[in-house]
Amino acid sequence: MSLHGKTALVTGGARGIGFATVQRLLREGARCVIWDRDQAAIDAATANLADVGEVTSDTVELAKPESVEAAAGQALGRHGQIDILVNNAGI
């Protein structure tokens, strides 16, 4: 499966299953956007993934609509569109 040219957004992507999902998507050629509420976890994840592929991230509180709207605007501004959404975060 080739995901070259696709942009994937993974909520809760800084650790655990979300992080593993980001790794796999990157290996398949996707650009990934990590959303997580823990900035320290995001920093660690993006540092670990720097050599794997293109990763951007935002600190997002999914229970707050204004946080989601702001982060979505940033992601769309950077990438133009989101092709894949992995809704992994637990609320």
N, C-alpha and C positions, 0 to 999 in steps of 0.2 A: 504494500500500500504506500503510495507516495502522497505526501501532503505538502509538497513544495508549492510555495506561493499562497498557502492558506494561513490564516491567523486563528489561533485557538485561545480562548479565555478560560482559565481554570480557577474557579472559586475554591478557597481553602487550599491553594496550590503550593504553599510554602513548606509543607511537611506531610509525612505519611502517604496515604493513597494519592492525594492530590499531587504531591511532589513526584511520585513515581509516574503518574499520568503525564505530567509535564515532561519528564525525561523521555518517555516513549514518544510523545508527540514531536519533540525536538529531533529525536533520532529519525523520525519519518519525514522530516523536512519542514515542519510547521514552525512559524513564529509563535511564541507564547506570551500571553499576558497573565501574570499571576496576581490574583486578588486575595488578600488575607488581611486580617485585622491586627496581626502581630508584626510590627516593623522589623524587629530583630530577627524573626524567623524568615521574613522576606529577604533581608540582607544576606543571611546565611545561604538561603536557597539560590539567590541570583549569583552569589560568588561561586557556589558549587557548580552552577550550570553555565558559567561564562564560556567554557570551552566546548560546550555541547551544541549551542545554537543561540539564536536571537531571542532574548528574554527581556520583557519590560514588566513593571509591576506597579501596583498602587495599593496603598493601605485603604481598606474599605470595611465599613461596618454594615453588613448586609441587612441588618434590622432597621437601618435608617435610610429611607428612600432618597433623601438628599445626598447621602454619601454614594449610593449606587449611581444616581444620575450624574454626579460630578465625575466619578471614575469612568463611567461609560462614555461620557463626552471626551475625556482625555484619551481613552483607548481608541475611539473612533477617529479622533484628531490625529493620532500617531499612525494608525494603520489603515484608515479608510473604511474598513468593514471588519466584522467578526464573522468568520465562517463556521467556527466550531465553538460550542459552549459546553463545558463540563461543569455541572452544578454539583460540586463536591462538598462544599462547606455545610457543616451542621449548624443550625441556629437553635 
